[in-house]
Amino acid sequence: MSGFLSALWEMFDTATIASIVAGSSGLLFATMGETISEKAGVINLSVDGSMMLSALAGFVVAFQTDNVWIGFPAAAAVGVAVALIIAFGNIKLGLNQVAVGFVLFALCTALSRFLGSGYVGRQPVAVPAWDIPGLSSIPFFGPVLFGHNVIVYLSILTVFATYYFIYRTRTGLELQGVGERPEAAHSRGIPVNKLRYFYTGLGGALIGIGGAAFTLDVKIGWSDRPTLNLGWIVLAIVIFGGWHPLRAAFGVLFFGGMQAFALNLQPEFPTFSQVLPSIPFPAMILALVVVNWRTLLDWLDRYPWLRAILRSDPPTAIGTRFEVS
């Protein structure tokens, strides 16, 4: 019990919290990308494979050019290409989004393993650290928020930019309309399918950048399937967060906290060292179940203000095809 409490206490250490923030950049990008895509009504089920292939593309380009900043656009391009295949398959060909996404997940995963076999163990140029002068010296908040690099700062800014765009701009309202009531949006002159293409591609770009963040910043280097299962966690976090950027960001930090907790437990329980790293995954699933527990949802209906914070329904037209009559 003392080992458990010791590991729990270490989670509140400034260095641990700073590492959680730094390690969450890839998931923040990918989660915001999937949130935007699903808000437009398109489920990108290929996230896990797309992140992996994008991570490889970003790594290879950065390694070959010796320029880490070129790697991120390359990864974004791969993410866009994969996402647009899903949008094209659904909008133009009438294929099921989930089926196409799952096939692409398998294809991208296999491609990343095949194409990346020759790059295992190689090291690219890493994203340089960039402490913000003045702010990084503030006690606690300095190292937690301002002692990282450009990619970490951009991931945090992306969360707030996504929130502001969706809920505070007219264009964001149109995005919500496309995912909620595409017929009504079309009647108001909004090009539903064109916007679905655009926002699915935008979401794919962020997913790609998220993948590259792992091989160029979080883990630095290519290994066999470096982002394995993280794409599925992204999909779970989007649901856990109720398709809301800020709540989804909290889900990312919760998952990062569980990873740190599992890491802290390893020295205390060496017998279970092989099992402990998997704790964050069932913990995330359990949190997802609790958030969608029917009894809890019925109880939340009695308190609208609390329901607005903890619960959000999916876009009503998510996963459906819109045909212009």
Steps between C-alpha positions, in 0.01 A plus 500: 500500500784739581652436156167585336469823698861588425440459125183707528680777686773516235236589242461841664868578466571798275736303277244220458222740403734676257587166341129416466441827315804448278404140419141591417575717196450222243170388650376860528558560128337171400204542737426850372522369144257215565266737687484735200444210260220348707342841556468514121332158503793282384646226721867446425545149635843475340654721771727231645644401163503857369699620801749218453553561128521875558750445779714302257466759223596785731792304638636395159477849349661660805772234503578525129498881486653547847226756560239419762262777386451345156393176662178643643351622168587162346315322780205737465481423126478127572227562756304711251528235228371223726214712633390611154477139384240444773311816402512411129390142566197618696398815312571393142483121511243456777722267703469455874739733686577248773579220254728718286672638807568157644646375171725807484608443860618150410665617177683795659620285789639236265662762277668672793652172619617405151637840398648580839694179554822659372474801732467324835745643750602800292480844655376815325564859600279565803276800552716749693393609848377855531433628848300821486721767661360637823197272508695175532645616833159540668467245783299192398327658196832585338632145451149355454382737227794703372803272517441289190538552124302645209310176430371474857396866499324457165312193625365701794410794276326258261264393780387856572494595131277201425265591782483865393447410136220250559304693762587865447505556124236496229706255295512272802121511524485393137730210584265394778204532266667270245541233767171553678239587236652483152159540330434825684855619430455423128173692491689806628749478216781329692696254278473199730713250311771751411532592866510134598790450262677805638454426870577131460824600325576757771439240768724258312779762489486540877500122545809484277676771701408308814668190361817692410507653848574155642795411277645851484436623854334271756695178433749625236579222261328220312424165656258224410150653528593792731144632527331159533142526637525875561264566209233293671561698816444817295162369385409412859611841628284680244197310632615542862530874437154522349630634169608813687863617453563606861353186652687287249823676600425409861458139384844513338658628823311236699644230275847655533458504877413131499813429296714692751329320788569160342864600448532608864356169616761288322782544757253430781358184341776351280316167476228669295735716289374339178135558586509850649562691171162375375310660790413824312309311229241322719486812719399705195239242400363494857474880500318481166252248643439714807439813293241312292346303789123520461429550872749787512352655186148484644624662819676775304172588327378636834781756502524670156805709596693191609381307199636774274843456660520120515285379213474579132322307230671411170421701186166362380617448139832339588588207278220573253514595134338816372365500145399819326151450362 
